[in-house]
Amino acid sequence: MIQMARDSNNDLPHFINAAFDIVAIAASAGSLTALTKLLSTLPTEFTAAIAIVQHLGPQHRSFMAEILARRTTLNVKQAQEGDYLTPGTVYIAPPNRHLLANGDGTLSLSQSKLVHFLRPSADLLFESVAATYKDRAIALVLTGTGSDGAMGVEAIKKMGGTVIVQNIETAEFSGMPSAAIQTGKVDFILPLDEISTTLVTLVMGNVEIK
């Protein structure tokens, strides 16, 4: 059973035994390897939800959820309208849909206009997560080209959240990590191999990864 507590200031449910409720991830070129490495080393009992925007071609069905599900003990699914964010579950934005977090703990999909020629947009995901989860949100920027996620990183920090960026030395494509770092709003710049351990420490405390 999922244990939740209510925020005294609103009706947003928070996950018990978690310092953060959500990890929002931006990923693009080269991200299959990075996401596989990250998710495969997170424990089954990870106590935050994970939402991922990966840049995909809009004209084809995505098999990303199926591929990643075979490589992690976490639950992985392509996000659907109205999904309730659940600890230990990974939600992947479908092609050609923006992924947004709502104030009642659910997810929405949108076909609103492209942001910097992109749909889904990591900036929109991060901004919605910042507005909803404030200091209980983590934004993570992984390998990718372009600058998507940089504006969202600033929103996360403005609302008291935490920002992690993959370092450019281990990123297959450095555009997105570099743009995020250049905002000056990043808390951790880490090699890929250290990100899962840091997430577990932040979200769950000093829990050994199995």
LINJO-V928166 format. One record per pair of residues at least 4 apart in sequence whose C-alpha atoms are under 6 Angstrom apart, sorted by the first residue. I is the first residue (numbers start at 1). J is the second residue. Records with the same first field share a line. If there is no record, write none. Layout:
I: J, J
This chain:
3: 16
4: 13, 14, 15, 16
5: 13, 14
6: 11, 13
7: 12
12: 103, 104
15: 21
18: 47, 203, 204
19: 203
20: 136, 137, 203
21: 48, 136
22: 48, 49, 50, 137
23: 50, 138, 139
24: 50, 51, 52, 139
25: 52, 139, 140, 141
26: 53, 122, 141
27: 31, 54, 142, 143, 144
28: 54, 55, 144
29: 144
30: 172
31: 35, 143
32: 36
35: 39
36: 40
38: 196
39: 72
40: 71, 72
42: 196
43: 209
44: 73, 74
46: 88
47: 87, 88
48: 87, 88
49: 85, 86, 87, 88, 89
50: 90
51: 90, 91, 92
52: 92
53: 93, 122
56: 95
58: 95, 96
65: 69, 76, 77, 78
69: 76
74: 88, 89
75: 89, 90
76: 89, 90
77: 91
78: 91, 92
79: 91, 92, 93
81: 108, 109
82: 106, 107, 108
83: 106, 107
84: 105, 106
85: 105, 106
93: 99
96: 119, 120
97: 109, 110, 111, 119, 120
98: 109, 110, 119, 120, 121
99: 108, 109, 125
100: 107, 108, 125, 128
101: 107, 128, 129
102: 106, 107
103: 132
114: 118, 119
122: 148, 149
123: 149, 151, 152
126: 130, 152
127: 152, 155
129: 133
130: 134, 156, 159
133: 137
134: 159, 160, 161
135: 160, 161
137: 161
138: 161, 162, 163
139: 163
140: 163, 164, 165
141: 165, 177
142: 166
143: 171, 172, 173, 174
144: 173, 175, 176
145: 173, 175, 176
146: 175, 176
147: 176, 179
149: 153
150: 179, 180
156: 161
157: 161
163: 186, 187
164: 187, 188, 189
165: 177, 189
166: 189, 190, 191, 192
167: 189, 190, 191
168: 174
170: 191
174: 178
199: 203
200: 204
201: 205, 206
